[in-house]
């Protein structure tokens, strides 16, 4: 995931990876900051919705995602 700031509390997220280790995906979704928490939700057509909730601490962002019946952790370090 890459985050591009739009203003103090909004970002454009670019999400990319592989579904089932084979099928590549790329999509954009809005990301909103409330305090130290980042939220994102995007409808993915017949696959359901993607949801993400992240907490920010100095130098890193961590949290969880879910899409359909799948879910998992997210851990990122901030790049300058």
Backbone as a ProteinNet text record, in pm:
[ID]
protein_1_A
[PRIMARY]
XXXXXXXXXXXXXXXXXXXXXXXXXXXXXXXXXXXXXXXXXXXXXXXXXXXXXXXXXXXXXXXXXXXXXXXXXXXXXXXX
[TERTIARY]
84.5	0	89.5	50.5	115.9	10.3	47	-44.2	6.5	-81.2	-47.9	-136.4	-75.5	-156.4	-238.6	-365.2	-452	-468.2	-478.8	-479	-441.6	-464.1	-419	-484	-604.3	-676.2	-723.1	-680.3	-725.1	-605.5	-609.6	-505.6	-570.8	-494.3	-532.8	-447.2	-509.5	-435.5	-427.9	-311.8	-293	-259.7	-348.5	-334.5	-297	-199.9	-158.8	-105.6	-116.7	-69.3	-113.3	-125.8	-169.6	-273.1	-381.5	-486.1	-452.8	-454.8	-422.3	-282.9	-192.2	-53.5	-40.1	-151.3	-145.7	-204.9	-322.4	-396.5	-354.4	-288.9	-248.1	-367.9	-360.2	-463.9	-400.6	-466.5	-430.4	-559.2	-578.7	-693.8	-663.4	-737.4	-725.5	-845.2	-821.4	-929.7	-895.4	-996.7	-971	-935	-845.2	-804.6	-824.3	-893.1	-925	-859.4	-803.5	-741.8	-838.3	-857.7	-930	-837.8	-776.2	-675.1	-554.9	-515.8	-403.1	-449.5	-578.4	-634.2	-664.1	-627.2	-655.2	-761.3	-861.5	-971.3	-980.9	-1016.5	-1044.7	-1147.5	-1235.1	-1332	-1358.4	-1363.6	-1384.3	-1462.8	-1568.5	-1646.6	-1565.5	-1551	-1469.9	-1555.3	-1671.9	-1759.1	-1807.5	-1802.7	-1855.6	-1772.7	-1654.2	-1568.4	-1604.3	-1701.2	-1738.9	-1670.2	-1639.8	-1576.1	-1443.7	-1351.9	-1224.2	-1236.6	-1193.7	-1193.7	-1057.1	-1012.4	-882.7	-893.3	-833.7	-822.1	-677.9	-609.7	-468.8	-446.4	-349.3	-304.2	-165.3	-140.6	-9.6	65.9	193.4	283.5	412	502.7	622.8	697.2	708.2	783.8	714.3	590.1	522.1	370.8	307.9	161.6	128.6	30.3	-6.5	-156.5	-212.3	-355.4	-400.1	-524.9	-584.9	-664.9	-685.6	-768.3	-863.8	-972.3	-1062.7	-1123.4	-1146.9	-1210.7	-1282.9	-1416.3	-1493.4	-1470.1	-1433.2	-1407.2	-1259.6	-1177	-1033.8	-1001	-896.4	-849.4	-703.8	-638.2	-498.4	-441.5	-317.7	-250.9	-183.3	-160.2	-83.8	22.2	143.7	252.4	340.3	357.5	437.6	527.1	641.2	722.5	711.3	720	704.7	833.1	819.8	934	927	1036.2	1041.9	1095.5
-116.4	0	123.3	219.8	350.9	454.1	551.9	659.3	790.4	862.8	995.9	1096.1	1192	1289.2	1377.8	1398.4	1493.1	1620	1603.7	1714.7	1656.3	1730.2	1686.4	1556.4	1524.9	1408.5	1310.3	1331.6	1243.5	1204	1078.5	1023.9	948.9	932.9	841.9	718.3	604.1	480.2	403.3	349.1	260.6	123.6	28.9	-105	-200.6	-287.5	-382.2	-509.1	-619	-746.5	-859.7	-980.2	-1098.4	-1173.7	-1207.1	-1287.7	-1434.6	-1517	-1659.5	-1681.4	-1589	-1594.4	-1594.7	-1582.2	-1593.6	-1471.5	-1427.7	-1323.7	-1184.6	-1104.2	-970.7	-875.8	-780.4	-677.7	-542.6	-437.2	-299.5	-220	-139.6	-50	67.6	173.8	294.4	302	356.2	374.7	493.2	570	680	627.1	697.6	665.1	791.9	780.5	895.7	879.7	989	990.5	1055.6	987.3	1043.6	1024.8	1132.9	1122	1046.4	937.8	855	727.8	724.3	606.4	635.6	543.2	552.9	449.6	491.3	405	404.4	288.7	280.4	170.7	193.5	92.5	110.7	-1.6	4.1	-118.2	-96.9	-206.9	-268.5	-400.3	-469.5	-554.6	-505.2	-578	-708.4	-817.3	-944.9	-1004.5	-949	-1001.3	-944.8	-853.2	-792.4	-659.3	-626.7	-499.5	-523	-430	-428.2	-325.5	-361.2	-268.1	-273.1	-156.5	-146.7	-46.8	-79.9	11.1	2.9	117.9	122.7	224.5	197.2	290.8	339.3	465.9	521.4	547.1	507.5	539.3	590.3	647.9	704.1	602.7	633.1	551.8	429.4	401.2	282.8	296.8	212	202.1	54	18.4	-121.7	-133.9	-247.5	-268.7	-395.3	-393.6	-511.9	-474.8	-573.5	-559.8	-678	-660.9	-772.3	-751.9	-862.6	-862.3	-995.4	-989.3	-1113.4	-1191.7	-1317.3	-1401.2	-1402.4	-1324.9	-1320.1	-1199.7	-1209.7	-1096.3	-1120.4	-1015.2	-1030.6	-902.9	-909.7	-793.3	-708.5	-582.4	-489.7	-427.3	-421.3	-355.2	-285.8	-155.6	-77.7	17.5	47	154	274.7	390.4	514.1	548.4	586.1	627.3	777.2	840.7	986.6	1022
0	0	0	-79.7	-77.9	-45	38	74.9	19.4	-49.3	-100.8	-27.2	46.1	120.1	26.8	62	-7.8	74.1	205.6	301.2	437.1	546.2	678.9	725.4	678.6	728.9	620.6	496.3	387.7	301	256.9	170.6	56	-51.3	-159.5	-140.6	-117	-98.9	-229.2	-260.1	-373.8	-315	-336	-280.3	-392.3	-366.7	-468.4	-402.4	-472.7	-421.3	-512	-453.5	-527.8	-446	-510.7	-450	-474.4	-369.6	-378.8	-439.6	-417.2	-466.4	-617.8	-690.8	-836.9	-907.3	-867.3	-938.3	-887.7	-971.7	-927.4	-919.6	-827.2	-818.3	-785.5	-830.4	-799.5	-794.3	-689.2	-684.1	-592.4	-612.2	-529.3	-435.7	-316.1	-220.2	-130.6	-89.4	3	141.6	208.2	345.2	427.9	540.7	625.8	761.8	813	946.1	1045.1	1159.2	1272.9	1392.1	1440.2	1545.6	1492.1	1558.3	1514.7	1442.5	1404.4	1338.6	1192.8	1103.8	961	924.8	847.4	805.2	653.5	597.5	454.8	432.2	335.1	294.9	146.2	73.4	-71.2	-113.5	-190.8	-248.3	-361.2	-361.7	-461.2	-554.1	-589.3	-680.8	-619.8	-697.4	-647.3	-533.6	-507.4	-400.6	-263.7	-257.1	-129	-108.2	15.5	50.8	121.7	99	170	281.5	401.9	515.2	582.1	627.7	692.9	807.3	920.8	1034.6	1082.2	1083.9	1121.7	1232.7	1317.8	1420	1382.7	1405.1	1373.3	1502.4	1503.7	1613.6	1550.1	1625.9	1564.7	1477.7	1348.9	1255.7	1199.3	1242.2	1189.1	1191.6	1113.5	1108.6	1119.3	1200.8	1216.7	1237.6	1203.5	1220.4	1150.8	1101.9	1041.1	917.5	831.2	711.6	706.3	631.9	603.7	465.5	396.9	265.1	251	244.5	240.5	367.6	355.8	473.2	512.4	443.3	471	558.2	639.1	718.9	755.9	800.6	839.8	896	943.8	1001.4	893.5	927.5	843.9	932.4	884.2	956.2	852.9	869.1	774.5	850.6	794.7	850.9	759.6	818	741.9	668.9	542	461.5	440.8	444.2	426.2	291.5
[MASK]
++++++++++++++++++++++++++++++++++++++++++++++++++++++++++++++++++++++++++++++++

